[in-house]
Amino acid sequence: MLMAHPAVLRNLIDQYETLAALDASRADSAQVRQCMNDVAYTLCVSTGTRDIDAALIAARHQLPGARTLDDSALNAG
């Protein structure tokens, strides 16, 4: 499987977290929700996962400084 560059993953994680915070503060923002869905989809494709929670775990696991020997979160479930 191709691996996304850590800088790309960090950017996607940051975007998702920012959009999630905006969505929480603006419940009726369809535009924010759509952007959030787009970033979530890109994270899933970039990490080879099917849902955003798994994508965030996988993306963080691939970042520099991640504990590469601890894959317990990826094997759970």
Buried (B, 14 or more C-beta within 10 A) or exposed (E): EEEBEBEBBBBBBEBBEBBBEBBEEEEEBEEBBEBBEEBBEBBBEBBEBEEBEBBBBBBBBBEEEEEEEEEEBEEEE
